Amino acid sequence: MTQTIFYILAGVIVASAILVVSIRNLFHCALALALTMFGISGVYLYLGWEFLAAVQVLIYVGAVTVLIIFGIMLTRQVMDDHAQVMNKQVVISFLAAVAVLFILFEIIGRSSFQIKDHPSAAMAAVSLNATTQADSASAPSDSYQNDVLSLGFALLKPQNGFAFAFEFVSILLLSALVGAVVIARKDPA
């Protein structure tokens, strides 16, 4: 059953990612991108990483995708039905994507991944422990809460430099939003 859930999520992610690069309407592409991000958060839930799934939904689906949709809606030239969306490099980019996919399959095929590292084996072990210890499964463990707490401290500690990255990304998104407004506004003349 758990492998079925994973394959359904993977199918949704791959199908919506293909839609992102193949649909001609940019607004629909942005909606397909949001569906891809939701699918990725579903994979995080499947792996048992609830915090990362929530961050995925809040940041990528809630903020980045909404910002992209807002930028698309503000630029009237992009939403024009007669605007050229595809370029002449479709065949070259398709061949490059197939080559990269082939290389990735070769690398993964030659790697030494163990079946015990597969998420379905981990979920089976969790469900086996959950049946023997039903009381402890209802609340998050102390180690899980400490991991999330230590992750928060590690991300925002000034010595690690991640706080600067968060601030830089927020300024970048703000400048993209201001740029979209400047492009979309009408000339006063």
Backbone as JSON, one array per atom type, in Angstrom:
{
  "sequence": "MTQTIFYILAGVIVASAILVVSIRNLFHCALALALTMFGISGVYLYLGWEFLAAVQVLIYVGAVTVLIIFGIMLTRQVMDDHAQVMNKQVVISFLAAVAVLFILFEIIGRSSFQIKDHPSAAMAAVSLNATTQADSASAPSDSYQNDVLSLGFALLKPQNGFAFAFEFVSILLLSALVGAVVIARKDPA",
  "N": [[0.82, -1.2, 0.0], [1.97, 1.24, 0.77], [3.89, 1.65, -1.17], [2.26, 2.03, -3.36], [1.1, 4.51, -2.76], [3.38, 6.11, -2.92], [4.04, 5.8, -5.66], [1.78, 6.92, -6.85], [2.01, 9.58, -5.97], [4.47, 10.2, -7.19], [3.75, 9.93, -9.87], [1.88, 12.04, -10.1], [3.6, 14.2, -9.64], [5.46, 13.99, -11.78], [3.73, 14.15, -14.0], [2.54, 16.69, -13.65], [4.84, 18.25, -13.76], [5.62, 17.86, -16.39], [3.48, 19.11, -17.59], [4.04, 21.73, -16.81], [6.16, 22.52, -18.46], [5.1, 22.19, -20.96], [2.58, 23.32, -21.49], [0.99, 26.01, -23.14], [-0.2, 28.31, -22.12], [0.75, 30.61, -19.76], [-0.32, 31.12, -17.23], [-1.69, 28.77, -16.61], [0.52, 27.11, -16.58], [1.79, 28.0, -14.25], [-0.09, 27.19, -12.36], [0.13, 24.42, -12.69], [2.73, 24.16, -11.77], [2.34, 24.76, -9.09], [0.85, 22.48, -8.39], [2.83, 20.57, -8.74], [4.57, 21.28, -6.66], [2.9, 20.77, -4.48], [2.74, 18.0, -4.75], [5.39, 17.29, -4.19], [5.5, 18.04, -1.52], [3.77, 16.12, -0.59], [5.35, 13.83, -0.93], [7.25, 14.38, 1.01], [5.61, 14.15, 3.27], [5.02, 11.45, 3.03], [7.5, 10.37, 3.6], [7.63, 10.92, 6.24], [8.33, 13.43, 7.14], [6.99, 15.83, 8.4], [7.34, 18.51, 9.11], [9.01, 19.55, 7.09], [7.31, 19.18, 4.92], [5.26, 20.97, 5.56], [6.7, 23.37, 5.45], [7.36, 23.35, 2.75], [4.82, 23.65, 1.56], [4.03, 26.14, 2.63], [6.09, 27.96, 1.84], [6.85, 27.46, -0.92], [4.44, 26.79, -2.37], [2.62, 28.56, -1.22], [3.89, 31.09, -1.25], [5.94, 31.54, -3.32], [4.73, 30.5, -5.7], [2.35, 31.96, -5.73], [3.43, 34.5, -6.0], [4.59, 34.25, -8.54], [2.26, 33.84, -10.09], [1.0, 36.28, -9.59], [2.84, 38.02, -10.77], [2.59, 37.17, -13.44], [-0.06, 37.84, -13.95], [0.09, 40.59, -13.77], [1.62, 41.42, -15.91], [0.62, 42.28, -18.92], [1.42, 41.75, -21.51], [2.45, 39.19, -21.53], [0.24, 37.6, -21.07], [-1.13, 37.77, -23.41], [-2.88, 36.31, -26.12], [-1.67, 36.02, -28.58], [1.0, 36.09, -28.17], [4.34, 34.91, -28.53], [5.2, 31.86, -27.26], [6.66, 29.5, -27.39], [9.98, 28.69, -28.54], [12.56, 28.36, -31.09], [14.18, 26.34, -30.25], [13.21, 23.91, -29.35], [13.57, 21.22, -30.13], [16.31, 20.81, -29.67], [16.45, 21.31, -26.9], [14.78, 19.25, -26.0], [16.27, 16.98, -26.75], [18.53, 17.42, -25.15], [17.37, 17.19, -22.6], [16.56, 14.49, -22.65], [19.08, 13.29, -22.83], [20.22, 14.07, -20.36], [18.43, 12.78, -18.65], [18.96, 10.1, -19.33], [21.64, 9.91, -18.48], [21.28, 10.31, -15.71], [19.74, 8.02, -15.08], [21.65, 6.06, -15.63], [23.63, 6.65, -13.71], [22.2, 6.27, -11.32], [21.54, 3.58, -11.67], [24.04, 2.35, -11.5], [24.77, 2.84, -8.93], [25.19, 2.13, -5.41], [22.82, 1.73, -3.9], [20.95, 0.58, -1.17], [18.29, -1.7, -0.49], [17.22, -1.42, 2.0], [17.34, 1.26, 2.47], [15.29, 2.31, 1.07], [12.27, 4.22, 0.96], [9.87, 2.78, 1.37], [10.64, 0.55, 2.83], [11.45, 1.78, 5.18], [9.01, 2.87, 6.0], [7.6, 0.52, 6.44], [9.0, -0.47, 8.63], [8.39, 1.53, 10.47], [5.6, 1.24, 10.68], [5.52, -1.3, 11.76], [6.71, -0.88, 14.25], [4.81, 0.87, 15.23], [2.56, -0.69, 15.64], [3.35, -2.25, 17.75], [3.92, -0.4, 19.7], [1.64, 1.42, 20.45], [0.95, 3.56, 22.08], [3.06, 5.44, 22.08], [3.01, 6.36, 19.5], [1.12, 8.29, 19.13], [1.93, 10.85, 19.9], [4.46, 13.24, 18.98], [7.9, 12.3, 19.13], [10.45, 13.08, 21.6], [12.96, 13.35, 20.46], [12.34, 14.0, 17.84], [11.11, 16.53, 18.15], [13.28, 17.91, 19.22], [14.98, 17.77, 17.04], [13.67, 19.42, 15.14], [13.72, 21.82, 16.53], [16.5, 22.22, 16.79], [17.09, 22.43, 14.09], [15.8, 24.83, 13.42], [17.3, 26.64, 15.02], [19.81, 26.27, 13.85], [19.38, 27.2, 11.24], [18.84, 29.91, 11.59], [20.94, 30.96, 13.01], [23.37, 33.47, 13.26], [26.09, 32.92, 12.75], [26.18, 30.81, 10.96], [25.29, 31.81, 8.56], [22.9, 31.45, 7.21], [20.72, 33.04, 7.78], [21.22, 35.4, 6.43], [20.87, 34.48, 3.84], [18.1, 33.95, 3.8], [17.11, 36.57, 4.11], [18.18, 37.74, 1.82], [16.83, 36.34, -0.22], [14.24, 37.19, 0.31], [14.45, 39.93, -0.32], [15.08, 39.67, -3.01], [12.69, 38.51, -4.03], [10.94, 40.6, -3.45], [11.99, 42.62, -5.09], [11.48, 41.45, -7.58], [8.71, 41.52, -7.59], [8.26, 44.31, -7.51], [9.45, 44.95, -9.95], [7.66, 43.64, -11.7], [5.38, 45.18, -11.29], [6.26, 47.66, -12.25], [6.69, 47.04, -14.95], [4.1, 46.42, -15.69], [2.56, 48.72, -15.33], [0.81, 51.49, -16.79], [1.98, 53.83, -19.23], [2.21, 57.32, -18.49], [1.75, 59.02, -20.61]],
  "CA": [[0.0, 0.0, 0.0], [2.79, 2.44, 0.85], [4.51, 1.86, -2.48], [1.22, 2.57, -4.23], [1.01, 5.95, -2.45], [4.57, 6.75, -3.48], [3.95, 5.84, -7.11], [0.75, 7.9, -7.2], [2.62, 10.91, -5.8], [5.49, 10.38, -8.24], [3.03, 10.16, -11.13], [1.34, 13.4, -10.08], [4.72, 15.14, -9.77], [6.0, 13.93, -13.14], [2.72, 14.64, -14.95], [2.4, 18.14, -13.54], [6.09, 18.87, -14.23], [5.55, 17.86, -17.86], [2.54, 20.16, -17.94], [4.68, 23.03, -16.6], [7.0, 22.87, -19.59], [4.46, 21.95, -22.25], [1.37, 24.13, -21.69], [1.3, 27.3, -23.76], [-0.72, 29.39, -21.28], [1.65, 30.73, -18.61], [-1.08, 31.03, -15.98], [-1.9, 27.34, -16.36], [1.84, 26.57, -16.21], [2.02, 28.33, -12.85], [-0.95, 26.3, -11.58], [0.74, 23.09, -12.73], [3.89, 24.24, -10.88], [1.81, 24.63, -7.72], [0.51, 21.08, -8.19], [4.11, 19.87, -8.57], [5.05, 21.55, -5.31], [2.05, 20.0, -3.57], [3.17, 16.6, -4.83], [6.66, 17.15, -3.46], [5.19, 18.04, -0.09], [3.2, 14.8, -0.31], [6.47, 12.91, -0.76], [7.81, 14.65, 2.34], [4.71, 13.52, 4.23], [5.21, 10.01, 2.88], [8.74, 10.01, 4.28], [7.49, 11.2, 7.66], [8.93, 14.73, 7.44], [5.85, 16.73, 8.4], [7.8, 19.9, 9.16], [9.48, 19.92, 5.76], [6.12, 19.26, 4.07], [4.59, 22.24, 5.87], [7.53, 24.45, 4.91], [7.2, 23.28, 1.3], [3.53, 24.24, 1.19], [4.0, 27.56, 2.99], [7.03, 28.8, 1.1], [6.81, 27.31, -2.37], [3.09, 26.89, -2.91], [1.96, 29.74, -0.7], [4.55, 32.37, -1.51], [6.6, 31.64, -4.61], [3.77, 30.3, -6.78], [1.45, 33.11, -5.74], [4.2, 35.61, -6.57], [4.69, 34.01, -9.99], [0.94, 34.1, -10.68], [0.79, 37.72, -9.5], [3.66, 38.62, -11.82], [2.01, 36.86, -14.75], [-1.29, 38.61, -14.11], [0.4, 42.01, -13.92], [2.21, 41.71, -17.22], [-0.41, 42.0, -19.93], [2.02, 41.24, -22.74], [2.64, 37.74, -21.39], [-1.06, 36.95, -21.1], [-1.72, 37.93, -24.74], [-3.04, 35.02, -26.81], [-0.84, 35.98, -29.76], [2.42, 36.17, -27.79], [5.09, 33.7, -28.84], [5.59, 31.18, -26.03], [7.7, 28.53, -27.74], [11.02, 29.22, -29.42], [13.01, 27.41, -32.1], [15.13, 25.4, -29.65], [12.45, 22.85, -28.71], [14.18, 19.91, -30.42], [17.6, 20.76, -28.98], [16.22, 21.16, -25.47], [14.25, 17.91, -25.76], [17.4, 16.04, -26.81], [19.36, 17.63, -23.95], [16.65, 16.63, -21.46], [16.65, 13.03, -22.76], [20.46, 12.93, -22.5], [20.39, 14.2, -18.91], [17.66, 11.7, -18.04], [19.72, 8.86, -19.54], [22.81, 9.95, -17.58], [20.8, 10.1, -14.34], [19.39, 6.61, -14.94], [22.9, 5.3, -15.58], [24.27, 6.89, -12.41], [21.41, 5.6, -10.28], [21.65, 2.14, -11.89], [25.35, 1.86, -11.08], [25.03, 3.19, -7.53], [25.08, 1.01, -4.47], [21.71, 1.95, -2.98], [20.46, -0.63, -0.54], [16.83, -1.74, -0.4], [16.81, -0.99, 3.34], [17.25, 2.71, 2.46], [14.1, 2.71, 0.32], [11.25, 4.73, 1.88], [8.85, 1.79, 1.72], [11.19, -0.28, 3.91], [11.41, 2.59, 6.39], [7.61, 2.96, 6.42], [7.22, -0.78, 6.99], [9.57, -0.54, 9.97], [7.63, 2.44, 11.33], [4.3, 0.66, 10.96], [5.73, -2.43, 12.66], [6.91, -0.32, 15.59], [3.58, 1.52, 15.66], [1.62, -1.69, 16.14], [3.81, -2.75, 19.05], [3.94, 0.7, 20.66], [0.57, 2.32, 20.01], [0.87, 4.74, 22.92], [4.07, 6.43, 21.72], [2.81, 6.83, 18.13], [0.16, 9.38, 19.07], [2.59, 12.15, 20.1], [5.82, 13.27, 18.43], [8.92, 11.96, 20.11], [11.3, 14.19, 22.04], [14.06, 13.52, 19.51], [11.8, 14.72, 16.68], [10.95, 17.92, 18.52], [14.61, 18.48, 19.35], [15.53, 17.93, 15.69], [13.07, 20.6, 14.53], [14.24, 22.96, 17.26], [17.9, 22.43, 16.39], [17.08, 22.9, 12.7], [15.47, 26.25, 13.46], [18.45, 27.39, 15.54], [20.91, 26.2, 12.87], [19.06, 28.03, 10.09], [18.8, 31.33, 11.9], [22.12, 31.4, 13.74], [24.15, 34.36, 12.38], [27.4, 32.36, 12.41], [26.05, 29.88, 9.84], [25.06, 32.58, 7.36], [21.63, 31.14, 6.56], [19.8, 34.17, 7.98], [21.47, 36.31, 5.32], [20.25, 33.9, 2.64], [16.66, 34.2, 3.89], [16.89, 37.99, 3.85], [18.51, 37.98, 0.41], [15.73, 35.81, -1.04], [13.07, 38.08, 0.48], [14.7, 41.14, -1.11], [14.98, 39.28, -4.42], [11.28, 38.37, -4.36], [10.35, 41.94, -3.43], [12.41, 43.34, -6.3], [10.75, 40.86, -8.7], [7.35, 42.05, -7.52], [8.32, 45.71, -7.92], [9.71, 44.93, -11.39], [6.42, 43.28, -12.39], [4.49, 46.34, -11.22], [6.79, 48.67, -13.16], [6.44, 46.6, -16.32], [2.66, 46.36, -15.95], [1.87, 50.01, -15.25], [0.66, 52.2, -18.06], [2.74, 55.08, -19.34], [1.3, 58.44, -18.28], [1.53, 59.78, -21.85]],
  "C": [[0.86, 1.26, 0.0], [3.51, 2.7, -0.47], [3.51, 2.44, -3.47], [1.07, 4.07, -4.02], [2.19, 6.68, -3.06], [4.47, 6.87, -4.99], [2.86, 6.8, -7.59], [1.31, 9.31, -7.08], [3.66, 11.19, -6.88], [4.83, 10.63, -9.59], [2.45, 11.56, -11.22], [2.46, 14.42, -10.29], [5.24, 15.15, -11.19], [5.0, 14.5, -14.15], [2.58, 16.16, -14.86], [3.68, 18.86, -13.95], [6.13, 18.9, -15.75], [4.58, 18.94, -18.33], [3.17, 21.55, -17.81], [5.47, 23.44, -17.83], [6.31, 22.72, -20.94], [3.21, 22.78, -22.51], [1.76, 25.5, -22.24], [0.82, 28.48, -22.93], [0.12, 29.46, -19.99], [0.91, 30.65, -17.28], [-1.34, 29.57, -15.62], [-0.58, 26.64, -16.01], [2.13, 26.81, -14.73], [1.14, 27.47, -11.94], [-0.41, 24.87, -11.56], [1.99, 23.05, -11.84], [3.46, 24.12, -9.42], [1.44, 23.19, -7.42], [1.78, 20.23, -8.01], [4.64, 20.06, -7.16], [4.2, 20.84, -4.25], [2.44, 18.53, -3.58], [4.46, 16.35, -4.09], [6.42, 17.19, -1.96], [4.52, 16.73, 0.32], [4.28, 13.74, -0.14], [7.13, 13.11, 0.6], [6.93, 14.05, 3.43], [4.86, 12.01, 4.21], [6.46, 9.54, 3.63], [8.69, 10.27, 5.77], [8.1, 12.53, 8.08], [7.83, 15.79, 7.37], [6.27, 18.19, 8.39], [8.24, 20.37, 7.79], [8.32, 20.03, 4.77], [5.38, 20.57, 4.3], [5.37, 23.42, 5.33], [7.4, 24.5, 3.4], [5.9, 23.95, 0.86], [3.52, 25.73, 1.48], [4.87, 28.4, 2.08], [6.83, 28.67, -0.4], [5.41, 27.48, -2.94], [2.45, 28.21, -2.48], [2.59, 31.04, -1.11], [5.08, 32.46, -2.94], [5.61, 31.49, -5.76], [2.79, 31.46, -6.86], [2.16, 34.33, -6.32], [4.35, 35.47, -8.08], [3.36, 34.31, -10.67], [0.64, 35.59, -10.67], [1.6, 38.44, -10.57], [3.12, 38.37, -13.21], [0.76, 37.7, -14.99], [-1.0, 40.1, -14.33], [0.97, 42.35, -15.29], [1.22, 41.29, -18.3], [0.18, 41.41, -21.2], [2.19, 39.73, -22.7], [1.32, 37.0, -21.53], [-1.74, 37.07, -22.46], [-1.76, 36.57, -25.45], [-2.11, 34.89, -28.01], [0.65, 36.08, -29.45], [3.1, 34.84, -28.08], [5.61, 33.09, -27.54], [6.74, 30.2, -26.3], [8.76, 29.2, -28.61], [11.5, 28.11, -30.35], [13.96, 26.36, -31.54], [14.43, 24.23, -28.96], [13.13, 21.5, -28.92], [15.51, 19.77, -29.67], [17.4, 20.57, -27.48], [15.62, 19.81, -25.13], [15.37, 16.87, -25.78], [18.31, 16.19, -25.6], [18.69, 17.04, -22.72], [16.7, 15.1, -21.47], [18.06, 12.56, -22.4], [20.71, 13.01, -21.0], [19.64, 13.1, -18.18], [18.38, 10.36, -18.18], [20.93, 8.81, -18.61], [22.4, 9.72, -16.14], [20.42, 8.64, -14.1], [20.64, 5.74, -14.86], [23.59, 5.45, -14.22], [23.52, 6.17, -11.3], [21.51, 4.09, -10.43], [22.97, 1.57, -11.43], [25.66, 2.15, -9.61], [24.8, 1.99, -6.63], [23.99, 1.28, -3.43], [21.25, 0.6, -2.43], [18.93, -0.56, -0.45], [16.37, -1.29, 0.98], [16.71, 0.53, 3.41], [16.02, 3.21, 1.72], [13.02, 3.17, 1.3], [10.2, 3.7, 2.26], [9.34, 0.86, 2.82], [11.17, 0.49, 5.22], [9.98, 2.7, 6.91], [7.12, 1.63, 7.01], [7.77, -0.94, 8.41], [8.82, 0.35, 10.93], [6.28, 1.84, 11.67], [4.41, -0.57, 11.86], [5.94, -1.95, 14.08], [5.63, 0.31, 16.12], [2.57, 0.51, 16.19], [2.05, -2.22, 17.5], [3.79, -1.66, 20.11], [2.91, 1.73, 20.26], [0.52, 3.6, 20.83], [1.84, 5.83, 22.47], [3.86, 6.99, 20.32], [1.89, 8.04, 18.07], [0.81, 10.75, 19.2], [3.98, 12.11, 19.48], [6.85, 12.99, 19.52], [9.75, 13.18, 20.47], [12.44, 14.43, 21.05], [13.59, 14.26, 18.26], [11.65, 16.2, 16.99], [12.3, 18.61, 18.67], [15.26, 18.68, 17.99], [14.98, 19.18, 15.02], [13.58, 21.86, 15.21], [15.69, 23.26, 16.88], [18.01, 22.88, 14.94], [16.77, 24.39, 12.65], [16.62, 27.09, 13.95], [19.6, 27.4, 14.52], [20.64, 27.1, 11.66], [19.17, 29.51, 10.39], [19.99, 31.83, 12.71], [22.99, 32.25, 12.82], [25.5, 33.77, 11.96], [27.33, 31.44, 11.19], [25.79, 30.59, 8.52], [23.75, 32.3, 6.65], [20.63, 32.28, 6.72], [19.98, 35.18, 6.85], [20.82, 35.78, 4.04], [18.74, 34.12, 2.64], [16.34, 35.66, 3.57], [17.16, 38.33, 2.39], [17.38, 37.51, -0.5], [14.5, 36.7, -0.89], [13.25, 39.37, -0.3], [14.6, 40.84, -2.6], [13.53, 39.15, -4.86], [10.58, 39.73, -4.38], [10.74, 42.73, -4.67], [11.74, 42.76, -7.55], [9.32, 41.38, -8.74], [7.3, 43.51, -7.97], [8.58, 45.8, -9.43], [8.47, 44.59, -12.18], [5.44, 44.44, -12.38], [4.95, 47.43, -12.18], [6.52, 48.31, -14.61], [4.95, 46.7, -16.65], [1.99, 47.73, -15.98], [1.84, 50.69, -16.62], [1.53, 53.44, -18.05], [1.78, 56.25, -19.18], [0.99, 59.22, -19.55], [0.42, 59.25, -22.69]]
}
